[in-house]
């Protein structure tokens, strides 16, 4: 019971934190998804909360790196991405 509750708390906090950023949403989203997946795998393999925490930490770190790389590959020189998701050609000088 406690393991499920702690896993749910970690999942809720991770998702809440990933929604607090607009600039690095790929990095935050990757960290959230990786952390949840790592925690689930760690808990499944070891059967205890320590394994879930270690798996979550490793998954979050790996997910953040992958998310950052994916986010950077989405950038296009000469275009600006706004927080509402729209992409426009940047004015001269930007």
C-alpha positions as CSV (number, residue, x, y, z in Angstrom):
1,X,0.0,0.0,0.0
2,X,2.7,2.5,0.9
3,X,4.7,1.6,-2.2
4,X,1.7,2.4,-4.4
5,X,1.0,5.6,-2.5
6,X,4.7,6.8,-2.8
7,X,4.8,5.9,-6.5
8,X,1.5,7.9,-7.0
9,X,3.0,10.9,-5.1
10,X,6.2,10.8,-7.2
11,X,4.1,10.6,-10.4
12,X,1.9,13.5,-9.3
13,X,4.8,15.7,-8.3
14,X,6.7,15.0,-11.5
15,X,3.7,15.8,-13.7
16,X,3.0,19.0,-11.8
17,X,6.7,20.1,-12.1
18,X,6.8,19.4,-15.8
19,X,3.8,21.7,-16.4
20,X,5.6,24.7,-14.7
21,X,7.9,25.5,-17.6
22,X,7.3,26.8,-21.1
23,X,10.9,27.1,-22.5
24,X,12.1,23.6,-21.8
25,X,8.9,21.6,-22.1
26,X,10.7,18.8,-24.0
27,X,13.3,18.5,-21.3
28,X,10.7,18.5,-18.5
29,X,8.4,16.2,-20.4
30,X,11.2,13.7,-21.0
31,X,12.2,13.9,-17.4
32,X,8.7,13.2,-16.3
33,X,8.1,10.3,-18.6
34,X,11.5,8.8,-18.0
35,X,11.1,9.2,-14.2
36,X,7.7,7.5,-14.2
37,X,8.9,4.7,-16.4
38,X,12.1,4.2,-14.4
39,X,10.2,4.2,-11.2
40,X,7.8,1.6,-12.5
41,X,10.6,-0.6,-13.8
42,X,12.7,-0.2,-10.6
43,X,9.7,-1.1,-8.4
44,X,8.8,-4.1,-10.6
45,X,12.4,-5.5,-10.6
46,X,13.2,-5.0,-6.9
47,X,9.8,-5.0,-5.4
48,X,10.6,-2.1,-3.0
49,X,10.5,1.7,-2.8
50,X,14.3,2.0,-2.9
51,X,14.4,0.4,-6.4
52,X,11.6,2.7,-7.5
53,X,13.5,5.8,-6.3
54,X,16.7,4.6,-8.0
55,X,14.9,3.7,-11.2
56,X,13.0,7.0,-11.1
57,X,16.2,9.0,-10.7
58,X,18.0,7.2,-13.5
59,X,14.9,7.4,-15.8
60,X,14.4,11.1,-15.1
61,X,18.0,11.9,-15.9
62,X,18.0,9.9,-19.1
63,X,14.6,11.3,-20.1
64,X,15.7,14.9,-19.5
65,X,18.8,14.4,-21.8
66,X,16.7,12.7,-24.5
67,X,14.0,15.3,-24.3
68,X,16.5,18.1,-24.5
69,X,18.0,16.6,-27.7
70,X,14.6,16.2,-29.2
71,X,13.6,19.7,-28.3
72,X,16.7,21.2,-29.9
73,X,16.2,19.2,-33.1
74,X,12.7,20.8,-33.3
75,X,14.2,24.4,-33.4
76,X,14.5,26.0,-36.8
77,X,16.9,28.9,-37.4
78,X,15.1,32.1,-38.4
79,X,11.8,31.1,-36.7
80,X,10.4,32.0,-33.3
81,X,8.4,29.5,-31.3
82,X,5.9,31.2,-29.0
83,X,4.4,29.8,-25.7
84,X,1.1,29.2,-27.4
85,X,2.8,26.7,-29.8
86,X,2.7,28.9,-32.9
87,X,5.9,29.3,-35.0
88,X,6.5,32.5,-36.9
89,X,9.4,33.8,-39.0
90,X,11.5,36.0,-36.8
91,X,11.8,39.7,-37.5
92,X,15.2,40.9,-38.9
93,X,17.8,41.1,-36.2
94,X,16.6,38.2,-34.1
